[in-house]
Amino acid sequence: MQAGKRILRYLLSNPGQGILLASSSAAQVQAYCDSDWASCPNTRRSTTGFCIFLGHSPVSWKSKKQNIVARSTAEAEYRAMALTACEITWITALLQDMGLTNLPPTVLQCDNMAAISIAANPVLHERTKHVEIDCHYIRDKLSLKGSNEGRVHRMPSQPPICRAEKYESAMFKASGYTWRLILYPNGNARRGGGGHISLYLAIEKTDSLPLGWEANVTYKMFVFDHNKDRYLTIQDEPRHQIRRFHRAKKESGFDRLITLETFNAAANGYLIDDSCVFGVEVFEVKDTGIGETIKMIEDPLEVTFDWKVCEFSRVCKEKLNGENLISEEFTVGKSKWHLRLYPNGDYCVKDRLGLFLELVEAPPSGKKVLVEFWLLIKNQGSDHYREYAGLYRWYSTSPTEFTSDVNKSWGPAEFLLLSDLKSKASGFIVNDTLLIQAKVKIKTEITGFS
């Protein structure tokens, strides 16, 4: 039934095809015969197939189940040769009736050495008595000295699948799409696959997909090792693993999946009894479409915040072992900030004042902001001050954005030695009060979109 459907599909898709009988072809009859031993699953009868050419043009062909069960491949092949020889005799007689009387001997191509040996051997062995009639018929045709009846040549045999240039698997579903595998048993020579197995993944039924469709997938190809009962896995290197299928590219795969020498070697287990197994695993890669918008702020507003820390000696006694003091919040644009003071140093640095500018609340639409800021401690006895100045830092309140360059808090952990800070000559502390100032400019905002 499947063979009949295939023939009908071929006739439907190729209504203009025909057989060309070229006038320039040589008047030489050639024949090819073969048998598929015990191919019928119900009767185990073998199938005979032959094709006869006049020059380069086919003139006769047939595929027919043999009348009896053949007990060996040699018997099945020999019966195929006998049927082909009958057809050659009829065609030769027909050509002679048409005036072609000086035909050269016909060459019969066969791929079974046992059958050829039986045809050439005048001794009828015990194991071939049951094919005695066919043996004698073939021998008679070969033994006519000086006649043009013919001669038998051996033709190299190949597995049935290797006789086709290309083989396509049935369609299958994966990741919401329809696919099929396309196999070139002798390599896709047009793409440099000669001497190798070529295997491709092709997307099918694309007419039902929306306009401008594309499928991004990764896939693995498999070849089954019958000897070790496991699969050989072939996949592209990681940077080339994602393949994009679209209207102009519906096929992707390996021009040189595996060498024919490796594939055909029985010790490797890939081809056993003319059978092989190929497979594929397909995964779709979906694009999340995440991106960022950069907003550069021209002439940003500089905001100044003054923080008066009173009773500083008491603060130093209370905030020990890395404890800190936080200022009140202040606003810069649409974001909120505060200062964090370590009067006795943080957990890592002791005996030094630490001071940090921290983002409390980012702009509603912002993921992160680029800030230029200054931190100052005023000398209350003069116009001088100690400054941590003019630095650019990226700020964010989202931990997922934190990197070595992005954080919610930046500043000097070693702003000033406590001994210098508390020295009366320095003028930083007057009436037990410390004056701190911060100047902040937001230069850039990053907004996410998807």
Order of alpha helices (4+ residues) and beta strands (2+ residues): alpha-beta-beta-beta-alpha-beta-alpha-alpha-beta-beta-beta-beta-beta-beta-beta-beta-beta-alpha-beta-beta-beta-alpha-beta-beta-beta-beta-beta-beta-beta-beta-beta-alpha-beta-beta
